[in-house]
Amino acid sequence: MKKSNLLLVCLFACLGLSAQSFDRYFTDQTLRVDYLFTGNAEHQAICLDELSVLPRWAGRRHHLDELPLAGNGQIVMRDAADSTVIYCTSFSSLFQEWLETEEARQTDRGFENTFLLPYPQRPAVVEITLFDPHRKVRTRMTHTVDPQNILIHQRGLTHITPHRYLLQSGPADRCIDVAILAEGYTSNEMETFYQDARIACESLFGHEPFRSLKDKFNIVAVASPSEDSGVSIPRLNEWKSTAFHSHFSTFYSDRYLTTSRLKSLHDALAGIDYEHIIVLANTDEYGGGGIYNSYTLTTAHHEDFRPVVVHEFGHSFGGLADEYFYDEDIMNDTYPTDVEPWEQNVTTRVDFASKWQDMIPQGTPVPTPAEDFNTHKVGLYEGAAYSSKGLYRASYNCRMRTNEYPAFCPVCQRALRRLITFYTE
């Protein structure tokens, strides 16, 4: 038998086993797990906050014991009876970014984090791990979930936030379900929000590979109301009462717009099928943020809204790294150069064979001179992930580098396509 045919047989066999294992281990419900990540640069801890059950499971029902990306953190669920791995997922967190700041060297803080897991039929052991930039374990926590526990909070049966589907390609369990939430829109501004959500949707599917794989997605706009219009801008001493208490100047970076109220985000989505979250902020101030398998948050009324929402979704959905860099190397310790980053669009060349080495045409100089960018569409261009030296990107320009460039580079497109396929096939 040819190797290619053998691989196909093995693949379909694994898919069949995964489909059976979901029904064997899980019900068609979601286990929402709320954690607190706490500590400082030297010591970290994970605390279990609350368990909730949601009416349906919208996530994948295959590849259950596989990870598409390593992430900065991982969750592994095992059957308590025989320790079989029955589900795993990965993520990044604002807490882990904060650990690299000067503030983390001086004080302790706690950050909310919420994750969605399939609901087990019988007791399951959940292990959650945070890694440092060198892929060493920072902290780990293990706890047992008894699905019969009467203190697991039922959510999503009543008081569901008003919403409209912008794209409905198929059942939730066969599509990637993306929820777009309103932040800083009052009840009277919801039609504006729905218009902004449509623009975000159009922008996303204007890019490959989302354009050609549009039938793999469901998009729902969720009208989560705020008391005040707009969002908080600390440097201007403007503080607003909004649905998710987002604000600019995260870690004192003026354009970094985030929220630490993840429980509020997920509360607003209870009863609605979702896997990935985009939050639109009702402001014309420039900024945004995207955290892998957590959320995208971006301003809806700045002139760069369209490219920014796509860029940030590249982070939160695709796990793609920023490809821009600073000549002064002001953030040159963000990515250690002695380990290979888990993000698929940047490399330190420690394990370049696992990245896009196979996509570089023969005869392309490596590293690739910047002045040759018109000749070499895919190469190895130095400067990425905030550092001008020691980190490399695949193309001279890309949606993950500048707002002006109109597309994801070929390497980012392949990474996104692989991820979509992993979730849906």
C-alpha positions in Angstrom: 0.0 0.0 0.0 1.3 3.5 -0.8 2.3 5.6 2.1 -0.3 8.3 1.2 -3.1 5.7 1.1 -2.0 4.2 4.4 -2.0 7.7 6.0 -5.5 8.3 4.7 -6.7 4.9 6.2 -5.1 5.8 9.5 -6.6 9.3 9.5 -10.2 8.0 8.8 -9.8 5.3 11.5 -8.7 7.9 14.0 -11.6 10.1 13.1 -14.0 7.2 13.6 -12.6 6.5 17.0 -12.8 10.1 18.0 -16.5 10.3 16.9 -17.3 7.3 19.1 -15.3 8.6 22.1 -17.3 11.8 22.3 -20.6 9.9 22.8 -18.8 7.5 25.1 -17.4 10.2 27.5 -19.6 13.3 27.0 -23.1 14.7 26.9 -24.2 17.4 24.5 -23.6 20.1 27.1 -20.8 22.5 27.9 -18.8 22.6 31.1 -17.7 26.2 31.8 -14.8 26.4 34.2 -13.9 29.7 35.8 -10.3 30.0 37.2 -8.3 32.7 38.9 -4.7 32.9 37.8 -2.8 34.6 40.7 0.7 35.6 41.8 3.7 37.6 40.6 6.8 37.2 38.4 8.3 34.7 40.9 5.4 32.7 42.1 2.1 31.8 40.4 -1.0 29.7 41.4 -4.3 28.6 39.8 -7.5 28.7 41.8 -10.8 27.1 40.8 -13.5 29.7 41.0 -16.8 28.2 39.7 -18.2 25.4 37.5 -21.2 26.0 35.3 -23.2 23.9 32.8 -24.5 25.3 29.5 -27.3 23.8 27.4 -25.3 22.6 24.4 -21.7 21.8 23.3 -20.6 23.8 20.2 -17.0 22.6 20.1 -15.3 19.9 18.1 -16.3 16.2 18.5 -13.2 14.8 16.9 -9.5 15.1 17.5 -10.5 15.3 21.2 -7.1 14.2 22.6 -5.1 16.3 20.2 -3.8 19.9 20.3 -3.8 22.0 17.2 -1.3 24.5 18.8 0.7 24.3 22.0 -0.3 27.7 23.4 1.0 29.3 26.6 -1.3 27.1 28.6 -3.0 23.7 28.3 -6.0 21.9 29.7 -6.1 18.1 29.8 -9.3 16.3 30.8 -9.0 12.6 31.8 -11.6 10.0 32.7 -11.3 9.6 36.5 -11.8 5.8 36.3 -8.9 4.9 34.0 -7.0 8.1 33.3 -7.7 8.1 29.6 -7.2 11.5 28.0 -10.7 12.4 26.8 -10.2 16.1 25.8 -7.5 18.7 25.6 -7.2 22.3 24.6 -4.7 25.2 24.7 -4.8 28.9 25.3 -2.9 32.1 26.2 -3.8 34.6 28.9 -3.5 38.2 29.9 -2.0 37.0 33.2 0.9 35.4 31.4 1.6 38.6 29.5 1.4 40.6 32.8 4.0 38.3 34.3 6.6 39.8 32.0 5.9 43.4 33.1 7.7 45.4 35.7 4.6 45.6 37.9 4.6 41.8 38.2 8.0 42.1 39.9 6.6 44.3 42.6 3.1 43.1 43.4 0.6 40.2 43.3 -2.5 40.2 41.1 -5.3 37.9 40.1 -6.9 37.5 36.7 -10.1 35.8 35.7 -10.0 33.1 33.1 -12.8 31.1 31.7 -12.7 27.9 29.5 -15.3 25.8 27.8 -15.0 22.0 27.9 -17.4 19.2 26.8 -19.5 18.0 29.7 -18.4 14.6 31.0 -20.9 11.8 31.7 -19.0 10.6 34.7 -16.3 12.1 37.0 -13.3 13.5 35.2 -10.0 14.9 36.3 -9.0 18.3 34.8 -5.4 19.4 34.8 -4.5 23.0 33.8 -0.9 24.1 33.2 0.7 27.5 32.6 4.1 27.6 30.8 6.8 30.2 30.8 8.4 31.5 27.6 11.0 28.6 27.7 8.1 26.1 27.8 8.8 25.2 31.4 5.9 24.6 33.7 5.1 27.7 35.7 2.3 26.3 37.7 -0.2 23.5 37.5 -3.5 22.6 39.1 -5.6 19.4 39.1 -9.2 19.1 40.2 -12.0 16.5 39.8 -15.3 17.4 38.2 -18.3 15.3 39.3 -21.1 16.0 36.7 -23.7 15.2 39.4 -22.4 17.9 41.7 -25.5 20.0 42.6 -23.4 23.2 42.9 -22.6 23.2 39.3 -24.4 26.4 38.2 -26.9 26.0 35.4 -26.7 28.9 32.9 -28.3 29.7 29.6 -31.8 28.4 30.3 -33.4 31.8 30.8 -32.4 35.5 30.4 -30.5 34.9 27.1 -29.0 38.1 25.7 -30.7 39.3 22.5 -28.8 38.3 19.4 -29.0 38.0 15.6 -27.2 35.5 13.3 -25.1 37.2 10.6 -24.0 33.9 9.1 -25.5 30.4 9.7 -23.7 27.8 7.7 -24.8 24.7 9.6 -25.2 23.0 12.9 -23.1 24.3 15.8 -21.2 21.0 16.1 -20.1 21.1 12.5 -19.1 24.7 12.2 -16.8 27.1 14.1 -19.1 29.3 16.1 -18.0 32.9 16.6 -19.9 35.4 18.8 -19.5 39.1 18.3 -20.3 41.1 21.5 -21.2 44.7 22.0 -19.0 46.8 24.4 -19.9 50.4 25.2 -23.1 50.4 23.2 -26.2 51.5 25.1 -29.6 49.9 24.5 -30.4 52.7 22.1 -27.3 52.1 20.1 -27.8 48.4 19.3 -28.7 49.0 15.6 -25.3 50.7 15.3 -23.7 47.7 16.9 -25.4 45.3 14.5 -24.1 47.4 11.6 -20.6 47.3 13.1 -20.8 43.6 13.6 -21.7 43.1 9.9 -18.6 45.2 8.9 -16.5 43.0 11.1 -18.0 39.9 9.5 -17.4 41.2 6.0 -13.8 42.2 6.8 -13.0 38.7 8.1 -14.4 36.9 5.1 -12.7 39.3 2.8 -9.5 37.5 3.7 -8.2 34.1 2.7 -8.5 31.4 3.9 -11.7 32.6 5.7 -13.2 33.6 2.3 -13.0 30.2 0.7 -13.9 28.4 4.0 -16.8 30.7 4.9 -19.2 27.7 5.0 -17.3 26.4 8.0 -18.5 29.3 10.2 -21.5 30.5 12.1 -21.4 34.2 13.2 -23.8 35.6 15.8 -24.0 39.2 17.0 -24.9 39.5 20.7 -26.4 42.8 21.8 -24.9 43.1 25.3 -25.9 46.6 26.6 -23.8 49.0 28.5 -24.9 51.8 30.9 -22.5 54.3 29.2 -21.7 54.9 25.6 -18.0 54.4 24.7 -15.2 52.7 26.6 -12.7 53.8 29.3 -9.6 55.7 28.2 -7.4 56.1 31.3 -4.8 58.5 29.8 -7.7 60.9 29.2 -9.2 60.2 32.7 -12.3 58.9 31.0 -13.9 56.0 32.8 -17.2 54.4 31.6 -19.6 51.9 33.0 -19.7 49.3 30.3 -20.8 45.7 29.9 -17.2 44.2 30.2 -15.3 47.1 31.8 -12.7 47.2 29.1 -10.1 49.9 28.9 -7.1 51.2 26.9 -3.6 51.5 28.4 -3.4 47.8 29.4 0.0 47.4 31.0 0.4 51.2 30.3 0.4 50.7 26.6 -2.0 53.4 25.3 -3.4 51.4 22.3 -3.7 48.0 24.1 -7.4 47.6 24.7 -8.4 44.6 26.9 -10.8 43.4 29.6 -10.0 41.3 32.6 -13.7 40.6 33.3 -13.9 37.3 31.4 -16.7 35.9 33.5 -18.9 38.9 32.4 -18.1 38.0 28.7 -19.1 34.5 29.1 -22.2 35.3 31.2 -23.5 37.4 28.3 -23.1 34.4 26.0 -24.9 31.8 28.2 -27.5 30.0 26.1 -25.9 31.0 22.8 -23.7 28.6 20.9 -20.1 29.9 20.7 -16.5 28.9 20.7 -14.6 32.1 19.8 -15.3 35.7 20.9 -14.9 39.1 19.2 -15.8 42.2 21.2 -16.5 45.4 19.4 -15.8 48.6 21.4 -17.9 51.7 20.6 -15.1 54.2 20.2 -13.0 55.9 17.5 -9.9 55.6 19.7 -7.3 53.4 18.0 -6.5 50.1 19.6 -7.3 46.5 20.3 -6.0 43.2 21.5 -6.3 39.5 20.8 -5.5 36.6 23.1 -5.3 33.0 21.8 -8.5 31.1 22.6 -9.7 33.9 24.8 -11.1 36.9 22.9 -10.5 39.6 20.3 -11.3 43.2 21.4 -11.1 46.1 18.9 -12.5 49.6 18.4 -15.3 49.7 15.9 -15.2 53.4 14.8 -11.6 54.0 14.0 -10.7 54.3 10.3 -8.5 51.1 10.7 -11.3 49.0 12.2 -11.5 46.6 9.3 -7.8 45.5 9.2 -7.4 45.6 13.0 -10.4 43.3 13.7 -8.9 40.8 11.2 -5.4 41.1 12.7 -6.6 40.6 16.2 -8.7 37.6 15.2 -5.5 36.2 13.8 -4.2 36.2 17.3 -7.3 35.0 19.2 -8.5 32.4 16.8 -5.4 31.5 14.8 -2.7 31.8 17.5 -0.6 33.9 15.1 2.1 36.1 16.5 2.7 39.8 15.7 5.2 40.1 12.9 6.2 43.7 13.5 9.3 44.6 15.4 11.2 47.5 16.9 14.6 48.5 15.7 15.6 49.4 19.2 14.7 45.9 20.5 12.7 47.4 23.4 10.9 44.1 23.8 13.7 41.7 22.8 13.1 39.4 25.8 9.5 38.6 25.0 10.5 35.6 22.8 13.6 33.7 23.9 15.8 33.0 20.9 16.9 29.6 22.3 13.5 27.9 21.9 11.1 27.6 19.0 7.9 29.7 19.4 4.7 27.7 19.3 3.1 30.3 17.0 3.3 29.1 13.4 4.2 32.3 11.7 7.5 33.2 13.5 10.7 31.3 14.1 14.0 31.4 15.9 15.3 28.7 13.6 15.8 26.4 16.6 13.3 24.0 14.9 12.6 25.7 11.6 11.8 22.4 9.9 8.5 22.4 11.9 7.5 25.8 10.4 7.5 26.9 6.8 10.9 25.6 5.6 9.0 23.4 3.1 7.4 26.5 1.6 10.6 28.3 0.7 11.4 27.9 -3.1 14.8 26.4 -3.9 17.4 29.1 -4.5 15.9 31.6 -2.0 18.6 33.1 0.2 18.2 32.3 3.8 18.0 34.6 5.7 16.3 36.6 2.9 17.4 40.2 2.3 14.7 42.7 2.9 15.5 44.5 -0.4 14.6 41.3 -2.3 11.0 41.2 -1.1 9.5 41.6 -4.6 11.4 38.5 -5.7 10.9 36.2 -2.8 7.3 36.1 -1.6 8.1 33.4 1.0 11.5 33.3 2.6 13.1 34.0 6.0 13.0 37.7 6.8 14.7 38.8 10.0 12.6 40.9 12.4 9.4 39.6 14.0 7.6 39.2 17.3 8.8 42.7 18.5 12.5 41.9 17.9 14.7 43.0 15.0 17.3 40.3 15.6 17.0 36.6 16.2 13.3 36.2 15.2 12.1 35.7 11.6 8.9 36.0 9.6 8.0 34.3 6.3 7.1 37.3 4.1 8.2 40.9 3.9 4.7 42.0 4.8 1.5 40.5 6.0 -1.8 41.3 7.8 0.0 40.3 11.0 2.6 43.0 10.4 0.9 46.1 9.1 -2.7 47.4 8.8 -1.8 48.6 5.2 -1.1 45.1 3.8 -4.3 43.6 2.4 -3.8 39.9 3.1 -2.4 37.2 5.3 0.9 35.9 4.0 1.0 32.4 2.5 2.4 30.9 5.8 -0.4 32.5 7.9 -3.0 31.4 5.4 -1.7 27.8 5.7 -1.7 27.9 9.5 -5.3 29.3 9.6 -6.5 26.7 7.0 -5.0 23.9 9.0 -6.7 25.1 12.2 -10.1 25.5 10.5 -9.7 22.0 9.1 -8.7 20.6 12.5 -11.9 22.1 14.1 -14.4 21.0 11.4 -13.2 17.9 9.6 
